[in-house]
Amino acid sequence: MTIRLERLRRLMAAEGIAALWVRQEENRRYLSGFTGDSGQLLITATSQYILTDGRFIEQARAEAPDFEVVDLGNKPWEKLGNTLAAAGVTELYFEAEHFSYATYEKFLEEARGWPHRVVLKPARGLVERLRQIKDERELQLLQKAIDLADAGFRHILGILRPGIRERDVALELEYYLGKQGSNGPSFTTIIAGGYRAALPHGVASDRVLQPGDLVVMDFGAVYEGYHSDLTRTVALTPVDPEWRRLYHLVLDAQEKAIAAVRPGLTGREVDAVARDYISAAGYGSHFSHGLGHGVGLAVHEEPTLSSRSEEKLAPGMVVTVEPGIYLPGRGGIRIEDVVLVGEDGPRVLSRAPKEFIEL
């Protein structure tokens, strides 16, 4: 954590930020190692504090030994003010993307009673910028989460069949992942068969899978806070030959886009590789979302691969690559892997099979 704090302090100094108030959960964990679900950090040029309540004091001391732990008790705003005064903070920058207007108003109200004046100012994306580049330990934890998802896919192939509800597939998948060591699902599990496969976020329903369905399964595991994200589409026989053709179109688009994941390219340029290929085949209007996103302590984080992203990829970034084709009322296909941006090109971290599977 010391290295992460040093990197943050260099970034703060470059932007003229003397004190940063960190409230967002993943950012808090990234900087301190504290995994409790209530708390906030105060980072200055020379000190770092965790402010939390009595439920988490001992946990914070054990998980974040480099931080001074402040018990907020039953007067949290007063304790915050005292800590700011002790740290000599007169300008406090907050995470603009993770700060409600109600909290802003409450701060101004409470700060009027403090003996010293503190000016509140917004900062944007500081910790998120650091989180984009994964260190070796983060890559190890990500790989654990990815391996769990790969194992979950292999397991669920033995469960899928006509006559089973989408919801039961999701429950079996999540139970299996939990038994194998997942701390929970990365997000609400998507199991969408038949016409529901045309819904990019078709979370599992009571619909019963039918012969001839394509089944889109999008799910992930969490390992020590790090998320995986895997999508596979399989078919329940008998299969319409058109789906087989479209599956290989999506797979080819994905493989071309993965090959383009390299340092220096923008998210927009990588997105265009898959999008242009699918558009040239006449299905551009049926690819309705961005190509991918960063993944780490959050399942969706920076950078993004989309038509709007001008951010350049850099070594150590980890992104998903997940093109799709969705035909409303009929069905859909998506294939997704997690990919590391390496010095010399991409490294695919997901290992689940991608051939067209007919069950």
Secondary structure, 3 states (H helix, E strand, C coil): CHHHHHHHHHHHHHCCCCEEEECCHHHHHHHHCCCCCCCEEEEECCCEEEEECCCCHHHHHHHCCCCEEEECCCCHHHHHHHHHHHCCCCEEEEEHHHCCHHHHHHHHHHHCCCCCCCEEEEECCHHHHHHCCCCHHHHHHHHHHHHHHHHHHHHHCCCCCCCCEHHHHHHHHHHHHHHHCCCCECCCCEEEEHHHHHCCCCECCCCECCCCCEEEEEECEEECCEECCEEEEEECCCCCHHHHHHHHHHHHHHHHHHHCCCCCCEHHHHHHHHHHHHHHCCCHHHCCCCCEEECCCCCCEEEEECCCCCCECCCCCEEEECCEEEECCCEEEECEEEEEEECCEEEECCCCCCCCCEC
